[in-house]
Amino acid sequence: MRTFSGVMPALVTPFTPDDKPNLHVLRALAEYHLSKGVNGFYLCGSTGEGLALTVAERQAITEAVLEQVSGRVPVLVHVGALALHDAITLAIHARKQGAAAISSILPANYTTLESLRAYFERLAEAVPDLPLLPYLIHPQIAPLQLMEALLPIPSIGGTKYTGPDMYEMGQIIQMGQGRPWTVFSGMDEQCVYAAMMGASGCIGSTINLMPGAYLRLKALVAGGQLAEAHDLQLRINRVTTVLIRYGIIGALKYALSLIGFDCGQPRLPNSLLPAVQEPALRAALEQHDLMALVQLAAPEPTAGPAA
């Protein structure tokens, strides 16, 4: 079973003015991230507004990105849905399109360990050769208890852990010893701390906007330059705090327009960004040097000694 690592944007879903997925902008955004050196993509999760999309829209997004990427990096597809049939349909489609792995939230109303285990068992049975990474965000069941219950499923390959408890995440990392295991951190604000705890990589919202900053952060941690990595995390977090203040998805899409990607407005339940707030948001982002972070790139690899 395959494992994964590195920096992956939880790719936003751009919309047209008439509220349809804008596949042209989506392809351009994916290509931009590839030029920056990202290590993969995560589609149709929280940032991608997957639960606000129809099954057909999610399939179209998966097809467009996988075609654009054309095997250059792994693409992980979030297939979670309240209706298990929809999740299975999306998983089978993702596999046929060439996805490297699937992921799923803990669907609403699945509030018992037994129901969640049954959900993930059925999903895994549909695509047994693909790694399945449960997406732990606001879990209804204690994450350690849930992951222990899911370990007997052969294709469970780790998790996307979107929580602030680094000790808990560390225990989940250790849980996978002896099998292919990937644990992504999902809180952008904690990326440096997760990397220091041994996370495989990070999947996040603001990576859409500042991929080079996160790639540099990853390289700094790998090189033992922890103080510099921490300073960069704090710079990133100042921008993240502004985006959260204005409503993360709407503000993120507006910020992307500042670097040339018209992603439209979000869908409910995410809040629209009123046009009257745009000047203040832009000023706050400029105050915290957004463009300097956007322009950052990972350090060039150090050449080894001559033979």
C-alpha positions, -999 to +999 in steps of 0.1 A: +000+000+000+014+034-010+024+061+015+026+099+010+045+129+022+051+166+018+030+197+012-004+193-004-030+221-010-065+212+000-075+226-033-102+252-034-132+247-058-135+279-080-170+288-091-183+307-120-206+337-115-236+314-121-223+290-094-209+262-114-175+247-108-150+267-129-128+239-142-107+263-163-096+282-133-092+249-113-068+236-139-048+268-140-046+268-102-034+231-102-008+240-128+004+270-107+009+247-077+028+222-097+051+249-109+057+258-072+067+222-064+038+210-043+039+172-035+003+164-043-033+176-040-063+169-018-096+174-036-132+181-025-125+183+013-136+211+036-117+238+017-129+223-016-165+225-004-170+189-013-201+184+009-218+214-009-211+198-043-233+173-062-218+139-069-215+148-106-197+181-097-173+162-075-166+137-103-160+165-128-135+182-104-117+149-099-115+142-137-102+178-144-075+178-118-063+143-125-061+150-162-042+182-156-018+166-131-012+137-155+006+116-129+032+142-119+021+141-082-003+120-063-039+132-060-060+122-029-097+125-033-121+131-005-152+110-011-170+114+022-207+117+022-237+111+045-251+087+019-227+057+019-238+049-017-226+083-028-192+078-010-188+044-027-197+059-061-171+086-057-145+062-045-149+039-074-149+069-098-117+083-082-100+049-086-109+047-123-096+082-128-062+074-113-064+088-078-036+077-055-058+074-024-092+083-010-102+100+022-134+106+041-147+127+069-167+111+097-201+117+082-227+136+103-250+114+123-225+085+124-221+090+161-212+055+173-180+036+169-199+007+154-216+029+127-183+045+118-164+013+116-192-002+093-190+029+071-153+027+066-154-011+061-179-007+033-160+021+017-127+002+019-143-029+004-154-009-027-117+000-035-095-024-016-064-015-034-065+022-026-052+036+007-080+051+027-072+080+051-100+089+075-103+127+078-103+135+115-119+169+119-143+176+149-145+138+155-176+125+173-155+096+187-121+099+204-095+098+175-073+072+192-102+049+199-115+053+164-082+047+146-076+016+168-110+003+157-102+009+121-067-007+121-080-042+111-092-027+078-063-036+055-064-004+033-065+020+062-033+039+055-032+066+082-052+098+085-056+135+078-055+148+114-071+182+117-067+189+153-045+209+177-034+181+200+002+172+189+005+145+216-026+128+203-013+131+167+020+116+178+002+086+192-016+081+159+018+083+141+032+056+164+001+035+159+010+027+123+044+011+130+048-020+109+025-010+081+024+016+053+012+047+072+007+083+064-004+110+089-010+144+074-015+174+097-045+194+087-042+226+108-022+251+088-014+271+120+003+240+135+023+228+105+058+233+120+049+216+153+033+186+134+065+183+113+086+182+145+063+155+159+070+134+128+039+140+106+043+128+070+033+162+057+006+188+057-027+193+038-042+227+042-063+256+031-038+284+030-013+263+011-035+273-019-023+309-014+013+304-001+026+270-013+062+282-014+061+293+022+050+259+033+076+242+011+103+264+027+089+256+062+091+219+054+127+222+042+138+243+072+125+216+096+141+189+076+174+208+078+172+213+116+166+251+112+138+250+138+140+286+150+138+299+114+110+275+107+091+287+137+095+323+127+081+315+092+052+297+108+043+328+128+045+349+097+021+325+079-002+325+109-006+363+109-021+360+074-041+329+084-056+349+113-068+376+090-084+351+066-102+334+095-115+367+108-132+375+075-145+339+069-118+315+057-132+302+024-146+335+011-115+354+023-092+328+008-109+330-026-106+367-026-069+365-017-064+341-046-079+368-069-051+391-058-026+366-074-046+361-106-071+333-098-108+343-099-124+316-077-157+333-073-177+331-040-182+301-017-214+280-014-234+277+018-228+269+045-196+290+040-202+327+042-199+350+012-174+378+014-193+411+010-177+434-015-177+462+010-152+442+031-127+436+003-107+468+008-102+462+045-093+426+039-068+435+012-052+462+035-049+437+064-032+411+041-008+437+028+000+448+063+012+412+070+032+410+038+011+385+020+029+389-013+063+383+002+049+349+015+033+341-018+066+347-036+087+325-013+101+293-027+116+262-012+154+264-008+173+249-037+187+214-028+223+215-016+246+198-040+265+168-026+303+166-027+319+161-061+327+125-069 
